[in-house]
Structures are given as C-alpha cells and as structure tokens.
Amino acid sequence: MSNSPDPAPSEQVPPHKPLKARKVSFSWEGTPLHWVPGDPFTSHTINVLHLLLPAGERWFVHVYKQVLPYIRDERLRADVVGFIGQEAMHSQAHDEVLPHLRESGLDPTPYTAQVDWLFEKLLGDRFLLPGRRARRWWLMERVAVIAAIEHYTAFLGDWILNASELDRRGADPTMLDLLRWHGAEEVEHRSVAFDLFRHVDGGYRRRVRTWLTGLLAMFFLWQRGVRFFMANDPAPNLRKPTFRGFYVRGKRGLLPSTRAMARSVPRYLARDYHPSQEGSTEQAVAYLASSPAAVAADRGAA
Amino acid sequence: MPRPLTLALTAGAALLARRAVRRRIEGSPLWPLPALAEPVSGRPRSRALRLTVAAHQTVADGVVQLQLEGRELPSWAPGAHLDLVLPSGLVRQYSLCGDPADTSSYTVATRLVPDGRGGSREVHEELRAGMAVEVRGPRNRFPLAPAPAYVFVAGGIGITPILPMLRAVSAQPGLEWRLLYGGRSRASMPYLAEIEKLGAGDGRVTVVAEDEDGLPDLDALFAGVAADLPEGTAVHCCGPEALTAAVEARVPEGAVLRLERFAPGASTGGDRPFEVELRRSGRTLTVAADSTVLAAVRAELPDTAYSCEQGFCGTCQQRVLAGEVDHRDELLTDAERAESMLICVSRARRSPLVLDL
C-alpha cells in the first residue's frame, strides 16, 4: 500500500457548472411524526438524518473555512465556496425539523446534544498534540473524513432521488422534498470534497483510514439514533428496531438495500475511484428544477 | 496454543462484559457519549412564519396599517420589529404597534416613501387582505429600558415602536412620562386620537405638526425633562436621522438614551460609503456605497470565507468589536447580532466599523 496520490482518473469530467446555495424554507406544520404512513421504523431511520446533519454539516463548513488558504486552484476554490453554502443550508434546513419533532412529542435534544459534543469538541480544532504540523495533520485528517462521508451521502442522495416506493406509500411530500432537494445537491456537488482532498493531501493510507472511521462512526451513530427514536416515540407498542427490519425494507425499496450499500461502500477504495462515476448529475439537476422548495428559492433570488 | 482454561475465562469475561454493556444501553440508549452542556442544534431560531393579511387599512394620509393573522405567534415586547418578506422577495423591517398580549395577530404600519427602495410601495399597492406573507421575527433591538421615568420622542411613522411602549408605561400608575410626537401634518400622523387620549389633559403629550407649529422645540422639551423628571430617566426616540441626531445631542446628563433610526436608505434611496477597521490585520478599508464589506475585505484577505453573498447561509459571519451595524441578513439571532454580522450584506450605520479580522 503506497501512500502516494493516485493518477487522475481517466474518464471525462462533465462540463463545469458553478455551485450555488439555494435559500430554501420548509413549513412543517402538516408533517406527521411518522411521515411514512404506518411505518415508524422507516420514518425514524430516515429521521436520524435530522439528528446528525445539523451539527455534522455545520462542522463541514467550519473545517472547510480553514482549508481555504491551502487551495491553489481557482476553480476548485469556487467549487468549495459553493459547497460550503450548500452544506450550510442543509444544516439549517434539517435543524428546523428538530423543533417540530419536539412539538410532536419526541424531544431530540438528548441525542443532538451528544452529536453537538462529537462535532464541536471531539472533532473540533483542539488536537491532542501541540504545534503547527500537528494542527495541519488534524485539519487534513478531517478534510479526508469529509471526503469519505461525502461518498456515502452521494450514495444516499442518489437513492432518495430514485426511492419511488416512498411516493407509492404516501410519504409526506414536504419531507420528501427536503430529502430530495438535499440529496440532489449532494449528487450535484459530490466531486468537490474528493477533489479537495486530492488537491491538499490525497494520501491513500489516509483515504482508507478515514473511509473506515467514517463508516464505523456513521454505523454507530445511525443505529443508536434509530434505537433512541423508537424508544422515545410517544406511540405505544412500537417494536424494537432490528437489523432484519432494515434488511426487509431495503428489499422493498423503502430504505437503501443492504446489498447496494455493501457494493457502494468499498468503491471508494478503488485506485481509479472518482465521485463523478457515481449517481447522475442530470437527474439531480432535473429534480432541482422541479423541487417546490428549490423553485421557490430561485424565484426569491431572481 | 493458549490453554483451554484461558480460553474459557476470556470467553466468559467477554460474555459478561457484553451483558453489562447491553443492560447499560437498555437502561439508557444514549450511554456512553457525553453531551454538550449548551446544545447548538435544534435551538429555536426565529423561524419564518406564514401569515395572512387580515386587514389592510389606511390609518392616516400615506400610512397603511396591516394586520397579519396566524396561530400561537411568538411573543414580543414593545420596541420589537418583524422582517416582512414581500411577494417580490424584498425584505423590510417594520415595528410592531399592536397589543403584545394578542398571540393571534401582529400589527404593523408603514408610510409610503415614493422615492424609497420600493418596499413601502409594494406594501401599499400590492398587498391586499387575504394574501399570504412570510415574516421572520419578532426581534427586538429597541427594548424599553427599565427606568423611573420615561421620555418618548417620535417622528412621523417612528411612532410605531413607541406606541406599545406608551401603552405599557401609561398603564402603570405613578410612572412619569412625556411624549413629543412630531409629523408633517396632523392628517399624516397615525394613531393621533389614541395618543391624545392617553395623555388627556395633563400636558404629558406634545403633538407638533410642522405645517401648523413648525419644527418641534427639543430644547424646551429637555429643559422641562431636566427640571421635572428624576435622574436615570430613559429617553426613547424613533424617527428620521435628523431627529435622532438632534435628540442625541440634547439628552441631559444622567439620562439613558435608546434610539431606533430608520434604516439608512429607506428615505434617501441609497447606501453610503463607510470605513472598516480590521483590528488584527491593522488595516482600514473603505467600503464604497455600491460595494460590500465582504468585497472590501476579500481584496485584502483573499481567504476570507463566504458563500451565498445574499445573507442567508451564514458562512461570512464575523465578530464585530465596535461600531453600529445595519443588519440586513435573514439568519442571525438577536444574541448573534449583538456581537457579529454577516459581512456579505450588512453594512455600518456610521464609520468606523471594527471587525476581528
């Protein structure tokens, strides 16, 4: 295993479109807690996003603000600037769901306070070792973690854009629009984090290490998020969440399938991996052109 | 090859540990991560509310009063204002002038400024009863200062934040107060009847209409204040720049002064240039009338973070060390506004503005 950056991938890079944040807003009054009707498990498995993303994407922005001085490529810098704004809006949009969960009788604060601790303290700017080199190492490590997580979010974004089973089950349209607007922007900007990582560091050992850390952390946080929601849901007689429940819903198309995840996750480690190979920019752009929230945001900006 | 006894002991210990952890997690699913003492996520921000225009009526010459209806609206205190998002996307701030106890509607009033930035024209000519509008807030940057006695000075539509203050203060028996209310003509001054009733017969209210009485005599007002009212009297003034500046120059020693200026540009039709000091870099820059703090700062410090350049994403937030900020973003809370600003859209009311950069 060498620790040198890989050669540039050979496939065509799609034509460049500038990234920009969209000023969306959602109104949650009409959205039930179990927004996939009759399926609290699916609702809550996806609701975990609202627990992780406000703090997580705020942290992305915090880290990327510090990495700007290391960027020597103007186009990449413009992409990172657009990426930062999109992530900031994702964080805000999911954050606004939390008071609604509280009003619906499920206070997320015990959990989100821990996620806040994780991102603000454990993954904050203070590092175990003093000195410039250690600080830089820690910054690059976090940049690599973000690139790895963006591999997973691009997968999830692509999944939600194609999750027609949720529409068939009558899932809440506002929640679907939030998820698909977010998912589409994740697909739209899926290459930025990886390009940035390659630009400022790109070491393969670091890539493997952060891929694994990100995967374990997300698995750990996600499963406890689902357990937290199911245990504290005001509805009586909810079944305990199980892996089997997840697997079955994956097969039905209500959640990402275990098989597709098992295939997608390791692709990040391929020597010729580039995020542009995953998902479809056309589909993301097409959704953004029709998303009620994104359309309203464009009208407001015009 | 480890001995069977070692294997059995290790396996047993592992099983016990697993059971203990399981039981611990069942007792509290969130064990064992620590939590942030003051959580950041999920804090209620001033969320956008969709309200319905329940009434749109002319309450004085060129002044329209809007009643915006909703359900269980956030509470507010006298001096608070709303950000009103107009159908065109323009965002304008209007002081609340209704009853703070009413949680089902907000009342604001606005004067038509023919050569202004277009917000008041839209309120007057395009909003109609029954239409939906989005509002943010309420926020309060002009709260009533606790004091033994009060002096209020209002110029024209500047009466709007003062009116709820007057109602609150005059409802408390034994509290001394004075009001000077100036305007162009009596017909153009809203809420005149209610105000004259509040101060009926005891000389606490002075109404000055320019077309009948000329300009208000602030010197006489403050001479009277110094003679009659106790130390620590609070002076609250809202009106055009000329009025607030005149009041600022005359406030007696020992008085508490609270000012609410109309947004610069609301009546003059444009922004003014100002100076920004970057304290840590030791540089002072000029922000031109048609430029932004962000653009000026980026010319000096190219790695300054920003993104949307429209005041909603929050990336360009910077700490303000000194100066008076004209906040034009749609994101920051009052607490955040007290010590920071979004440099992509917000400006300074006057030079210099000092940033921690």
Interface residues (C-beta under 8 A of the other chain):
Chain A: K20 A21 K23 S25 S27 L51 P54 A55 R58 V61 Y64 K65 L68 P69 V81 G82 I84 G85 Q86 A88 M89 Q92 D95 E96 L98 P99 R102 P108 T109 P110 Y111 T112 A113 Q114 V115 D116 W117 L118 E120 K121 R224 R227 F228 A231 R299 G300 A301 A302
Chain B: P29 L30 L33 P34 A35 L36 P39 V40 S41 G42 P44 R45 R47 A48 R50 G89 E134 D303 A305 Y306 S307 C308 Q310 F312 C313 G314 T315 L331
